[in-house]
Amino acid sequence: MNPEKLSPLDPLIHSRIRLGILSILASVEEATFNYLKEALDTTDGNLSANLSKLEESGYISIKKTFSGKKPLTTCRITKKGLAAFQDYLKALEAYLKFGK
């Protein structure tokens, strides 16, 4: 396989936090902000910034409601986000198979 034939890895996904967010959201219907924060071992600000990038790209949707008097933020992967995530995984597999 020629190196020029390898698909580029999506730079929006190719970050530890954003890859983690999409990995989790691809396997569940939705996840809360606090669940993602704990699962990814990150700070509120870091998670918020990365969620915003994914939302702006159309990869996830974010819903803000209240549970009693406490704010509740839930996130879901969109069809566009799931397709981009699957493409990312296929590209990554091609990199791993390269040269074998």
GINORDA-V761290 format. One record per residue. N is the residue number from 0. OMEGA is omega in radians with two decimals (NA if undefined). Layout:
<<N | OMEGA> <N | OMEGA>>
This chain:
<<0 | -3.14> <1 | -3.10> <2 | -3.14> <3 | -3.10> <4 | 3.14> <5 | 3.09> <6 | 3.09> <7 | 3.06> <8 | -3.12> <9 | -3.09> <10 | 3.11> <11 | -3.13> <12 | -3.00> <13 | 3.03> <14 | -3.04> <15 | -3.06> <16 | -3.10> <17 | 3.07> <18 | 3.10> <19 | 3.12> <20 | -3.11> <21 | 3.10> <22 | 3.13> <23 | -3.07> <24 | 3.09> <25 | -3.07> <26 | 3.13> <27 | 3.10> <28 | 3.10> <29 | 3.11> <30 | 3.12> <31 | 3.10> <32 | -3.09> <33 | 3.09> <34 | 3.13> <35 | -3.13> <36 | -3.13> <37 | -3.10> <38 | -3.09> <39 | 3.12> <40 | -3.12> <41 | -3.12> <42 | 3.09> <43 | -3.08> <44 | 3.14> <45 | 3.14> <46 | -3.14> <47 | 3.14> <48 | -3.14> <49 | 3.06> <50 | 3.13> <51 | 3.12> <52 | 3.14> <53 | 3.12> <54 | 3.13> <55 | -3.14> <56 | -3.10> <57 | -3.12> <58 | 3.11> <59 | 2.97> <60 | -3.11> <61 | 3.11> <62 | 3.13> <63 | 3.12> <64 | 3.06> <65 | 2.98> <66 | -2.95> <67 | 3.12> <68 | -3.11> <69 | 3.07> <70 | 3.14> <71 | 3.13> <72 | 3.10> <73 | -3.08> <74 | 3.08> <75 | 3.03> <76 | 3.11> <77 | 3.07> <78 | 3.11> <79 | 3.14> <80 | 3.13> <81 | 3.11> <82 | 3.13> <83 | 3.12> <84 | 3.12> <85 | 3.08> <86 | 3.12> <87 | -3.13> <88 | 3.11> <89 | 3.12> <90 | 3.13> <91 | 3.08> <92 | 3.13> <93 | 3.09> <94 | -3.11> <95 | 3.14> <96 | -3.08> <97 | 3.07> <98 | 3.12> <99 | NA>>
